[in-house]
Amino acid sequence: MKRKRKNLHMKGNMIVFPGTVERLLERAEDALQEEDFGEAVRVCEQLLELAPELPELPGLLAVALYETKDFDKAKPYAAAWVQSDPADYFEAMELYLAVSIQLQDYEEVEEIISALLEENIIPPDLRQKFIYLKELNGRLTSRFAEDAEPPVREKVTMQSFLDMDPNRRQQLLAQLEKQASEEDWPLLIKVAQSDELPAILRTAALVILRNTGCTEQIAIVKFGRGLCIIPAELPAPGEDELTEAVCRLLRQNLDKDPTRLQLMEESVRKFALISYPVGWGATAEAVAEAYTNYSSYLFEGNPLPPTALQQLILSVDQDTGQAAE
């Protein structure tokens, strides 16, 4: 009898043998159990390459990175753990709050714990622990306000931004969203204009420039089309007249199918966010017709018209949209 051949999968230039992910997951869990946190991080990073959607990964990485005091990297994984695992919600939330305290995100910690206590959703056996965290956060907030010198802003060049990993870039933009000033405009303008970065990051930089009142004229090119804009004069993503007109027309075209309408409206909003501020480069009627065709393609299998607009909508919606240029 011939022995059955097991399928091998390729990940980049690496052959992934059957059972590899399971063995690595077990090794990561063992490393955490043995308090070999550096090894746990190393194995989890291998798993990120092989199986980034593995549900156990956010929790494992959050714990390991916290224990290695890599709090900046730990926070997004802790947040993902909170969102992805209802069974361990409060354990994940406790870690997220502990990481946030280490990062001196005291205001966020206060808001989260206060909301949890007010909604009375914390299990009785954990309530005192969260009250303790709230009190600790309050003491640290007071000490920080009294003793801390004004923080030295990290000097970030465009090259150092490009060299950052994706999580660090997102964290930096999140910080700038809260505290950007005119001195940050040169970096944000370069980020918004860079064709080396995902489109969604470029949108984020442009929104920060808009919200901080940037009045410099800059050129933005996406999808091979460009605009000269003044960020302070832009509407928010998805709140422009064209996007609103497209959604109104779709409601007319698809009013008898709420499920299809909702999906297409989400697709429109996604495109408007990723393409901001260049949009579709077509009239509202043409765009609405293209999305109506797209809904027929998704729900009924009808072929799409071979137009540039139709293909652009398809590629942005079915790709992550992160690198659409």
N, C-alpha and C positions, 0 to 999 in steps of 0.2 A: 504494500500500500504506500502510495506517495505521501510524503509529509506535506501538510498544507504550508504554503508560503505566506508569511505575515507581510502585510504591506508596510513599507518604510516611507516616512514622510520627510520632506526637505524643509528646513527653516533657514533661509539664506544659503550659506555654503555648508550647513551642518545637517547631518542625517539624524533624524529623531526616531529612535527605536521605540517599538511598542512598550509602554510601561514607563518610559523615561519621566514623563511629567509626574506620575504617581510616586516614583521613587524619589524624585527631587522634593516633592511636597512632604513626603515622610521625613526626609533628611532635614528640611527646614524646621518642621515641627519638633524633631528630636533636638536640634540645635537650640531652639528656644527653651525646651525643657531642661537642657543641660546648661543653660545660661551662657552659651557660646554665641553671643548676639552678633558678633562680626561675621561668623560663619553663616548665621541665619540670613543676614543681609545679602551676603554673597550668593547663597543658593536662591534666594527669592529674586535676585536680579537675573539669574539664569532663567527662572520661571517666567519673568516678565517678557523675555525674548521668545520663549516657546509657547506660553499660554497666557497672554496678558489679560484675558477675560476670566481667568480662574477665580471663583468667588472667594476662596480662602486668602488670596494674596493681599488685599488691602489690610486685613487685620494682622496678618503675620508681619508685613513690612512696617506697619505703624508701630507695633510693639518693639520690633527689633531696632528700628531707627530711633525710637524714644530712648531705649536702653543704651544705645551708642551715642546719645546726646546730639543726634543730627536732627534737631527739632524742625528746622525749615523743611527738610524733606519729609519728615514724619507727618506734618500737619495735613497735606492733601490726602495721604493714604488713610489717616484717621477719619477725615471727613467722608471719604468713600466708604469706609467701613460702617460708619453711622448710617449712611444712606442705603447700604446694600444688604445689611444683615439684621432684620427685625428681631431675631431671636437673641442677639447679643447687643441690642440697642443701647442699653444703659452702661454696659461694660465699655462699649466703643465710645459712647459719649463721655464717660469718665476720663478715658485716655485723651480724647480730643480736647477736653477742658484742661487737662494737665499739660498737654503740649502748648496750648494757647497761653497758659500762665507762664510757662518757660519763655515764650516769645514776647511776653509782656503785652499780650492782647487783652488787657484787663477789662476794657469796656465790653468787648464781645462776650467774655466769660460771664460778666455780670448780667448781660441781657439774656443769655441762654438759660442760666440757672434760675433767674427770676421768673422767666416764662414757664419753665418746667414746674417750679414750685406753685406758681399761680394756677396753672392748669391742673395741678394735683394729680399728675400722672406718674410720679416717681413711686415705685413700690415701697411700702412701709419700711422694709428692712434696709433700703438704700437711702432713704430720705435724709437721715442724719449725716451720711457721708457727703451728700451734695450740699447740705447746709454748711458743713465744715469747709468744703471747697469755696463756697461763697464767702465765708468769713475770711479765709486765707487770702482770697483774691482781693477783698476789701482792704485788708491790712497792707498787702503789697502795693495796691493802688495808692494808698495814702503815703507810703514810704517813697514810692517812685515820684509822686508829685512834689514831695518835700525835698528830696535829696538829689534827684537825677538832674544832671546838667543837660542842656539842649543836645540831642543826639547829633553826631556828625553824619551828615548825609553821605551815603555811599556814592562815590563818583563812578558812574557807569558810562562807558563809551559805547558807540555803536558796535565796535568789534567785540567788546566784552559781552554785550547783550547777545550777539550772534553766537558766541561761544557757550552761553548758558544752556543747560538742559531745559526741555519744554516746561517742566514744573516750575523751575526758578524764574523763567520768563513770565509765566502767568502770575507768580507771586509778586514780582516786581511791578507789573502793571496794576495788580490789585492794590498795592501800596500807593502807587502814583494816583490811582483813582481817588484815594482818600486825601492825599496831601500834595498833589502836583502844584507847582508854581511856574511862573514864567521862565525860571532858569531851567526847567525840564523840557521846555518846548523844542529845543534843537534835537534832543534825542528822540522825542516822541514823533517829530516830523520825519526824521530818518526812518523810524520804525514803520510809520504809516506809508512811506513811499517805497520801502524795500521789497523787491520781488524775490528775495531769499527767504522770506518769512511767510508762515501760513496767513491766508487772507483774514481769518477771524482775529488774529493778533493785530493785524494792521487796522482792522475796524476798531478794536479796543483802544489803540493808541489815538486814532482819530476822534473817537468819542471823548476821550480825556481832554484832548486839545479843544474840542467844542465846549465842554463843560467848564473849562478854565478860561474861556473867553479869548482864545488865540485869534488874533486878527491878521496874521501873516497869510499871504496868498501862497498856496502850495499846489503842486500838480500831483494828482493821484491817477495811477493807471492800473486797471484790473480788466481781465478778459480781453485784452488788446485794445481797450478804449480808455480814454483819459479825460479828466476834467481839471480845470483850475478852480480851486475853491478857497474860501475863507472859512475855517472850521467854525468860528463863532456864529456864522450865518446859516449853518446847516440845520435842518430838522433832525430829530433823533432818528436812529435806524427804524425803518418800518412806519414812520409817521409822516412820510412825504405824501404829496398828493397822488403820485402815480400808484404807489402801493395801495393806498386807500381806494383808489378808483378800481384797481384790479380786483380787490376783495369784494367791492360792491357788485361788479359784473359777475364774479363767480357765484355770489349768492343768488343772482338771477338765473344763471345757467344751471346751477346744481341745487336749487332750493328743494327739490323733491327727494334728495338723497343726502341727509345730514352727515352721515359718516364720510361720504366722499368729499363733501364740502369742507368738513373739518380738516381732513387730511391735506386737501389742496391749499387751504388757508395757512396751515402750518408750513407747507412747502414754500409758499409765497413769502412768509415772514422769514424763513431761513435764508432764502435767496437774498432778500432785502438786506439782511444782516451781513451776510458774507460779501456781497457785492458793494456794499456801502462805500462811497456815495454814487457809484456810476449806474447802478440799476440794470435794467434789461436792455436799454437802448432801443426801445420800441414803444408803440402806443399802448394805452391801457387795453384797448380792444384786442390788439394782436397778442398781448401777453395773456389776457384772460382766455382767449381761444386756445392758446398753446397749453395752458394748464387744464382746460377742459379736455383737450386731446390726450394730455398726459394721464388724466384720471381714467379715460377709456382704455388707455394702454395698460394701466395697473389693474383695473377691475375686470376688464373684458378681454384683454389680450389683443386689442386692435393695434395695428401698426401705427407708428408715429410718422407724421410728415417729415421728410428729410430736409428740414430748414435749419439754419444755423441757430435760431432762437430756440427751437425745440430741442436740439442736441445740447445746447448750453444748459437749459433747464434740467434735462435728464442727467447730465454729468455732475452738476452741482448737487442735485437732490440725492443721487444714489452714491456719490462719493461722500467723504466726510465734509467736503467743502472747505477743509482747513487750508488746502494749498491751491485753491482755484485762483488762477491768475489770468 
